Amino acid sequence: MESAPTDPNGNIVHGIAKPARVVRVATPVKPFVVMISGVPGSGKTTLGWELSRRLHVPFVSRDDIKTGLHVTHRSSDPTEVWRFASTAFELFYEVTSMYLRADVSVVVEAAFHVERSEPDLARLAELGSCIHIAMTTPTEVCLRRYRARAEAGRRHPAHNDLQFATEMESGTKDVGIY
């Protein structure tokens, strides 16, 4: 009597004369980018660090890049808040793109300006699978967090957090652009 056909693991295969040949097909590797956006104080950085830690991937924060520029140029004057804003965004996109082109997945966060950032974000999405998390924290919570951060002085003075907190509270800061 002929024995029943088996698969490579020795399991009996029913309904076919010979076991199927297992062929492994390599699929292209595509990194992912988790983009976290939202108004100042919405929790972008907190979530970004935690996701980065849990996913075991690098974390890129636009504010960290901006802070590094201010420190390097010895700028701690709050009135220079905009001095490196554009350069920080350019470097943010460049660093993130370098990670993705090297097939390194990454978590990124910034207070992206809606209309200005769309072309740059689209380019990042071409380099990796994109997951966008838009923080929708209630305004009063954002204001409370931002004010507390400003008063604690945890960030570099060139971010001008005290002025921004005052502008957010008075409504003169347009948070609708994020």
MIDOSE-1310 file (N, C-alpha, C; in nm, 2 decimals, decimal comma, always signed):
residues 178
mesa	+0,08/-0,12/+0,00/+0,00/+0,00/+0,00/+0,09/+0,12/+0,00; +0,05/+0,22/-0,09/+0,13/+0,34/-0,10/+0,10/+0,44/+0,02; +0,20/+0,50/+0,07/+0,18/+0,59/+0,18/+0,12/+0,72/+0,13; +0,04/+0,79/+0,22/-0,02/+0,92/+0,19/+0,09/+1,03/+0,17
ptdp	+0,07/+1,12/+0,08/+0,16/+1,23/+0,06/+0,17/+1,32/+0,19; +0,28/+1,37/+0,22/+0,30/+1,46/+0,33/+0,36/+1,59/+0,29; +0,34/+1,70/+0,37/+0,40/+1,83/+0,34/+0,54/+1,83/+0,40; +0,62/+1,93/+0,39/+0,76/+1,93/+0,44/+0,76/+1,91/+0,59
ngni	+0,66/+1,94/+0,66/+0,65/+1,92/+0,81/+0,61/+1,78/+0,85; +0,58/+1,69/+0,75/+0,53/+1,56/+0,78/+0,38/+1,54/+0,80; +0,30/+1,65/+0,77/+0,16/+1,64/+0,78/+0,10/+1,57/+0,66; +0,00/+1,49/+0,68/-0,06/+1,42/+0,57/-0,14/+1,52/+0,49
vhgi	-0,12/+1,52/+0,35/-0,19/+1,61/+0,26/-0,29/+1,53/+0,19; -0,42/+1,58/+0,21/-0,53/+1,51/+0,15/-0,57/+1,58/+0,02; -0,61/+1,50/-0,08/-0,67/+1,56/-0,20/-0,57/+1,59/-0,31; -0,44/+1,57/-0,29/-0,35/+1,60/-0,40/-0,25/+1,48/-0,41
akpa	-0,21/+1,45/-0,53/-0,12/+1,34/-0,55/+0,02/+1,36/-0,49; +0,07/+1,48/-0,50/+0,20/+1,51/-0,45/+0,19/+1,63/-0,35; +0,28/+1,64/-0,26/+0,28/+1,76/-0,17/+0,31/+1,88/-0,25; +0,25/+1,99/-0,22/+0,28/+2,12/-0,29/+0,42/+2,17/-0,25
rvvr	+0,49/+2,23/-0,35/+0,62/+2,28/-0,33/+0,61/+2,42/-0,27; +0,67/+2,45/-0,16/+0,66/+2,58/-0,09/+0,77/+2,67/-0,16; +0,72/+2,78/-0,21/+0,80/+2,88/-0,27/+0,79/+3,01/-0,19; +0,90/+3,06/-0,14/+0,91/+3,19/-0,07/+0,93/+3,30/-0,16
vatp	+0,84/+3,40/-0,16/+0,85/+3,52/-0,24/+0,89/+3,63/-0,16; +1,00/+3,70/-0,19/+1,05/+3,82/-0,11/+0,96/+3,94/-0,16; +0,90/+4,00/-0,06/+0,83/+4,12/-0,09/+0,92/+4,24/-0,06; +0,91/+4,35/-0,14/+0,99/+4,46/-0,11/+0,96/+4,52/+0,03
vkpf	+1,07/+4,57/+0,09/+1,06/+4,63/+0,23/+1,03/+4,77/+0,21; +0,93/+4,82/+0,28/+0,89/+4,96/+0,27/+0,88/+5,01/+0,41; +0,96/+5,11/+0,45/+0,95/+5,16/+0,59/+0,82/+5,24/+0,61; +0,78/+5,25/+0,74/+0,66/+5,33/+0,77/+0,71/+5,46/+0,84
vvmi	+0,62/+5,56/+0,82/+0,64/+5,69/+0,89/+0,51/+5,72/+0,96; +0,52/+5,74/+1,10/+0,40/+5,78/+1,17/+0,42/+5,93/+1,19; +0,33/+6,01/+1,13/+0,33/+6,15/+1,14/+0,23/+6,20/+1,24; +0,27/+6,27/+1,34/+0,18/+6,32/+1,45/+0,17/+6,47/+1,44
sgvp	+0,05/+6,52/+1,42/+0,03/+6,66/+1,41/-0,07/+6,71/+1,51; -0,08/+6,84/+1,53/-0,17/+6,90/+1,62/-0,12/+7,04/+1,67; -0,21/+7,11/+1,74/-0,18/+7,24/+1,79/-0,08/+7,23/+1,91; -0,01/+7,33/+1,94/+0,09/+7,33/+2,05/+0,01/+7,29/+2,18
gsgk	+0,07/+7,20/+2,25/+0,01/+7,15/+2,38/-0,08/+7,03/+2,36; -0,10/+6,98/+2,24/-0,19/+6,87/+2,22/-0,14/+6,74/+2,26; -0,01/+6,72/+2,28/+0,05/+6,60/+2,33/+0,13/+6,53/+2,22; +0,16/+6,60/+2,11/+0,24/+6,54/+2,00/+0,37/+6,47/+2,05
ttlg	+0,45/+6,55/+2,12/+0,58/+6,50/+2,16/+0,57/+6,39/+2,26; +0,48/+6,40/+2,35/+0,46/+6,29/+2,45/+0,42/+6,16/+2,38; +0,32/+6,17/+2,29/+0,28/+6,05/+2,21/+0,39/+6,00/+2,12; +0,46/+6,09/+2,06/+0,57/+6,05/+1,97/+0,68/+5,98/+2,03
wels	+0,73/+6,02/+2,15/+0,83/+5,95/+2,23/+0,79/+5,81/+2,27; +0,66/+5,80/+2,31/+0,61/+5,67/+2,36/+0,60/+5,58/+2,24; +0,54/+5,62/+2,13/+0,53/+5,54/+2,01/+0,67/+5,49/+1,96; +0,76/+5,59/+1,96/+0,90/+5,56/+1,91/+0,96/+5,45/+2,00
rrlh	+0,94/+5,46/+2,13/+0,99/+5,36/+2,23/+0,93/+5,23/+2,21; +0,80/+5,23/+2,19/+0,73/+5,10/+2,18/+0,75/+5,03/+2,04; +0,76/+5,11/+1,94/+0,79/+5,06/+1,81/+0,93/+5,03/+1,78; +1,02/+5,08/+1,86/+1,17/+5,06/+1,85/+1,22/+5,12/+1,72
vpfv	+1,17/+5,25/+1,70/+1,22/+5,32/+1,58/+1,26/+5,46/+1,62; +1,34/+5,53/+1,54/+1,38/+5,67/+1,58/+1,26/+5,77/+1,59; +1,28/+5,87/+1,66/+1,18/+5,98/+1,68/+1,25/+6,11/+1,63; +1,17/+6,18/+1,55/+1,22/+6,31/+1,50/+1,12/+6,42/+1,53
srdd	+1,17/+6,52/+1,61/+1,08/+6,63/+1,65/+1,13/+6,76/+1,59; +1,05/+6,83/+1,52/+1,08/+6,95/+1,46/+1,13/+7,05/+1,57; +1,07/+7,06/+1,68/+1,11/+7,15/+1,79/+1,25/+7,12/+1,84; +1,29/+6,99/+1,84/+1,42/+6,95/+1,89/+1,53/+7,00/+1,79
iktg	+1,49/+7,00/+1,66/+1,59/+7,05/+1,56/+1,60/+7,20/+1,57; +1,48/+7,27/+1,59/+1,49/+7,41/+1,61/+1,57/+7,45/+1,73; +1,55/+7,38/+1,84/+1,63/+7,40/+1,96/+1,77/+7,39/+1,94; +1,81/+7,28/+1,87/+1,95/+7,26/+1,84/+2,01/+7,37/+1,76
lhvt	+1,94/+7,43/+1,66/+1,98/+7,54/+1,59/+2,01/+7,66/+1,68; +1,91/+7,69/+1,77/+1,93/+7,80/+1,86/+2,05/+7,79/+1,95; +2,07/+7,66/+2,00/+2,18/+7,64/+2,09/+2,31/+7,66/+2,02; +2,32/+7,60/+1,90/+2,44/+7,61/+1,82/+2,48/+7,75/+1,79
hrss	+2,38/+7,83/+1,76/+2,40/+7,97/+1,72/+2,40/+8,07/+1,84; +2,39/+8,01/+1,96/+2,39/+8,08/+2,09/+2,28/+8,19/+2,09; +2,17/+8,15/+2,05/+2,05/+8,23/+2,04/+1,95/+8,19/+2,15; +1,94/+8,27/+2,25/+1,84/+8,24/+2,36/+1,74/+8,35/+2,38
dpte	+1,74/+8,44/+2,28/+1,65/+8,56/+2,29/+1,51/+8,51/+2,24; +1,41/+8,52/+2,32/+1,27/+8,49/+2,28/+1,22/+8,56/+2,16; +1,27/+8,68/+2,13/+1,23/+8,76/+2,02/+1,28/+8,70/+1,89; +1,37/+8,60/+1,90/+1,42/+8,53/+1,78/+1,35/+8,40/+1,75
vwrf	+1,23/+8,39/+1,80/+1,15/+8,27/+1,79/+1,14/+8,22/+1,64; +1,13/+8,31/+1,55/+1,11/+8,27/+1,41/+1,25/+8,26/+1,33; +1,36/+8,29/+1,39/+1,49/+8,30/+1,32/+1,52/+8,17/+1,25; +1,49/+8,05/+1,31/+1,53/+7,92/+1,25/+1,41/+7,84/+1,22
asta	+1,29/+7,90/+1,22/+1,17/+7,82/+1,19/+1,17/+7,75/+1,06; +1,20/+7,82/+0,95/+1,20/+7,76/+0,82/+1,31/+7,66/+0,80; +1,43/+7,69/+0,85/+1,54/+7,60/+0,85/+1,51/+7,47/+0,92; +1,45/+7,48/+1,04/+1,41/+7,37/+1,12/+1,32/+7,27/+1,04
felf	+1,22/+7,33/+0,97/+1,13/+7,25/+0,89/+1,21/+7,18/+0,78; +1,29/+7,26/+0,71/+1,37/+7,20/+0,60/+1,46/+7,08/+0,65; +1,52/+7,10/+0,76/+1,61/+6,99/+0,82/+1,52/+6,87/+0,87; +1,40/+6,90/+0,92/+1,31/+6,80/+0,97/+1,27/+6,71/+0,85
yevt	+1,23/+6,77/+0,74/+1,20/+6,69/+0,62/+1,32/+6,62/+0,56; +1,43/+6,68/+0,56/+1,55/+6,62/+0,51/+1,59/+6,49/+0,59; +1,60/+6,51/+0,73/+1,63/+6,40/+0,82/+1,53/+6,29/+0,80; +1,41/+6,32/+0,80/+1,30/+6,21/+0,79/+1,31/+6,14/+0,66
smyl	+1,34/+6,22/+0,55/+1,35/+6,16/+0,42/+1,48/+6,06/+0,42; +1,58/+6,11/+0,48/+1,70/+6,02/+0,48/+1,68/+5,89/+0,55; +1,61/+5,89/+0,66/+1,57/+5,77/+0,73/+1,49/+5,68/+0,64; +1,38/+5,73/+0,58/+1,30/+5,65/+0,49/+1,37/+5,60/+0,37
radv	+1,45/+5,68/+0,31/+1,53/+5,63/+0,19/+1,63/+5,52/+0,23; +1,67/+5,52/+0,35/+1,76/+5,41/+0,41/+1,68/+5,29/+0,46; +1,55/+5,29/+0,43/+1,46/+5,19/+0,48/+1,45/+5,18/+0,63; +1,45/+5,29/+0,70/+1,44/+5,30/+0,84/+1,30/+5,36/+0,87
svvv	+1,22/+5,29/+0,94/+1,09/+5,34/+0,98/+1,11/+5,44/+1,09; +1,02/+5,54/+1,11/+1,04/+5,65/+1,20/+0,90/+5,71/+1,24; +0,91/+5,77/+1,36/+0,79/+5,84/+1,42/+0,84/+5,99/+1,41; +0,75/+6,08/+1,36/+0,79/+6,22/+1,35/+0,67/+6,30/+1,41
eaaf	+0,70/+6,42/+1,46/+0,60/+6,51/+1,51/+0,64/+6,66/+1,48; +0,54/+6,74/+1,45/+0,55/+6,88/+1,44/+0,42/+6,94/+1,44; +0,41/+7,07/+1,46/+0,29/+7,15/+1,45/+0,29/+7,19/+1,30; +0,25/+7,10/+1,21/+0,25/+7,12/+1,07/+0,15/+7,23/+1,04
hver	+0,19/+7,33/+0,96/+0,10/+7,43/+0,91/+0,02/+7,37/+0,79; -0,11/+7,36/+0,80/-0,19/+7,28/+0,71/-0,15/+7,30/+0,56; -0,17/+7,42/+0,51/-0,15/+7,44/+0,36/+0,00/+7,44/+0,32; +0,09/+7,49/+0,41/+0,23/+7,50/+0,37/+0,30/+7,36/+0,37
sepd	+0,25/+7,27/+0,46/+0,32/+7,14/+0,48/+0,27/+7,03/+0,39; +0,16/+7,05/+0,32/+0,10/+6,94/+0,24/+0,20/+6,88/+0,14; +0,27/+6,96/+0,05/+0,36/+6,91/-0,05/+0,47/+6,83/+0,02; +0,53/+6,88/+0,13/+0,64/+6,81/+0,19/+0,59/+6,68/+0,26
larl	+0,47/+6,68/+0,32/+0,42/+6,55/+0,37/+0,39/+6,45/+0,27; +0,34/+6,50/+0,15/+0,31/+6,41/+0,04/+0,44/+6,34/-0,01; +0,55/+6,41/-0,01/+0,68/+6,35/-0,05/+0,73/+6,25/+0,05; +0,70/+6,27/+0,18/+0,74/+6,17/+0,28/+0,65/+6,05/+0,26
aelg	+0,53/+6,07/+0,23/+0,44/+5,95/+0,21/+0,48/+5,87/+0,09; +0,54/+5,93/-0,01/+0,59/+5,85/-0,13/+0,71/+5,76/-0,09; +0,78/+5,80/+0,02/+0,90/+5,72/+0,06/+0,87/+5,61/+0,16; +0,75/+5,61/+0,22/+0,72/+5,51/+0,31/+0,57/+5,50/+0,33
scih	+0,52/+5,39/+0,40/+0,38/+5,38/+0,43/+0,35/+5,48/+0,54; +0,25/+5,56/+0,52/+0,23/+5,68/+0,60/+0,11/+5,65/+0,69; +0,13/+5,68/+0,82/+0,02/+5,67/+0,92/+0,02/+5,81/+0,98; -0,09/+5,88/+0,97/-0,11/+6,02/+1,02/-0,20/+6,02/+1,14
iamt	-0,15/+6,07/+1,25/-0,23/+6,09/+1,37/-0,24/+6,24/+1,39; -0,37/+6,28/+1,38/-0,40/+6,42/+1,40/-0,45/+6,44/+1,54; -0,38/+6,50/+1,63/-0,42/+6,52/+1,77/-0,54/+6,62/+1,77; -0,65/+6,58/+1,84/-0,76/+6,66/+1,85/-0,80/+6,69/+2,00
tpte	-0,70/+6,74/+2,07/-0,71/+6,77/+2,21/-0,79/+6,89/+2,23; -0,88/+6,89/+2,33/-0,97/+7,01/+2,36/-0,88/+7,14/+2,38; -0,92/+7,25/+2,33/-0,85/+7,37/+2,34/-0,81/+7,41/+2,48; -0,90/+7,39/+2,57/-0,87/+7,43/+2,71/-0,76/+7,34/+2,77
vclr	-0,75/+7,22/+2,73/-0,64/+7,13/+2,77/-0,51/+7,17/+2,71; -0,51/+7,20/+2,58/-0,39/+7,25/+2,52/-0,34/+7,37/+2,58; -0,43/+7,47/+2,61/-0,39/+7,59/+2,68/-0,33/+7,57/+2,81; -0,39/+7,48/+2,89/-0,34/+7,45/+3,03/-0,20/+7,39/+3,02
ryra	-0,18/+7,29/+2,93/-0,05/+7,23/+2,91/+0,05/+7,32/+2,86; +0,02/+7,40/+2,77/+0,11/+7,50/+2,71/+0,16/+7,60/+2,81; +0,06/+7,65/+2,89/+0,09/+7,75/+2,99/+0,18/+7,69/+3,10; +0,15/+7,57/+3,14/+0,23/+7,50/+3,24/+0,37/+7,48/+3,19
raea	+0,38/+7,44/+3,07/+0,52/+7,42/+3,01/+0,59/+7,55/+3,00; +0,52/+7,65/+2,96/+0,59/+7,79/+2,95/+0,64/+7,83/+3,09; +0,55/+7,82/+3,19/+0,59/+7,87/+3,32/+0,70/+7,78/+3,39; +0,70/+7,65/+3,35/+0,80/+7,56/+3,41/+0,94/+7,59/+3,35
grrh	+0,94/+7,65/+3,23/+1,07/+7,68/+3,17/+1,15/+7,56/+3,12; +1,08/+7,45/+3,08/+1,15/+7,33/+3,04/+1,21/+7,34/+2,91; +1,15/+7,43/+2,82/+1,21/+7,44/+2,69/+1,30/+7,55/+2,67; +1,38/+7,55/+2,57/+1,47/+7,66/+2,54/+1,40/+7,79/+2,53
pahn	+1,45/+7,90/+2,58/+1,38/+8,03/+2,58/+1,35/+8,08/+2,44; +1,42/+8,04/+2,34/+1,39/+8,09/+2,20/+1,26/+8,04/+2,15; +1,20/+7,94/+2,21/+1,06/+7,90/+2,17/+0,96/+8,00/+2,20; +0,99/+8,09/+2,30/+0,90/+8,20/+2,34/+0,76/+8,15/+2,38
dlqf	+0,77/+8,04/+2,47/+0,64/+7,98/+2,51/+0,55/+8,07/+2,59; +0,61/+8,16/+2,67/+0,52/+8,25/+2,75/+0,44/+8,34/+2,66; +0,50/+8,40/+2,56/+0,43/+8,49/+2,47/+0,32/+8,41/+2,39; +0,36/+8,29/+2,34/+0,27/+8,21/+2,27/+0,15/+8,16/+2,36
atem	+0,17/+8,13/+2,48/+0,07/+8,09/+2,57/-0,03/+8,21/+2,59; +0,02/+8,33/+2,61/-0,06/+8,44/+2,62/-0,14/+8,47/+2,50; -0,08/+8,45/+2,38/-0,15/+8,47/+2,25/-0,26/+8,37/+2,23; -0,23/+8,24/+2,27/-0,33/+8,14/+2,26/-0,45/+8,17/+2,35
esgt	-0,42/+8,21/+2,48/-0,53/+8,24/+2,57/-0,62/+8,36/+2,52; -0,55/+8,46/+2,46/-0,63/+8,58/+2,42/-0,70/+8,56/+2,29; -0,66/+8,45/+2,22/-0,72/+8,43/+2,08/-0,65/+8,50/+1,97; -0,54/+8,56/+2,00/-0,46/+8,63/+1,89/-0,37/+8,54/+1,82
kdvg	-0,35/+8,42/+1,87/-0,27/+8,32/+1,80/-0,36/+8,22/+1,73; -0,35/+8,22/+1,60/-0,44/+8,14/+1,51/-0,39/+7,99/+1,52; -0,46/+7,91/+1,61/-0,42/+7,77/+1,62/-0,49/+7,69/+1,51; -0,57/+7,75/+1,43/-0,64/+7,68/+1,32/-0,54/+7,65/+1,20
iy	-0,42/+7,70/+1,20/-0,33/+7,67/+1,09/-0,26/+7,54/+1,11; -0,27/+7,47/+1,23/-0,20/+7,35/+1,25/-0,29/+7,23/+1,22
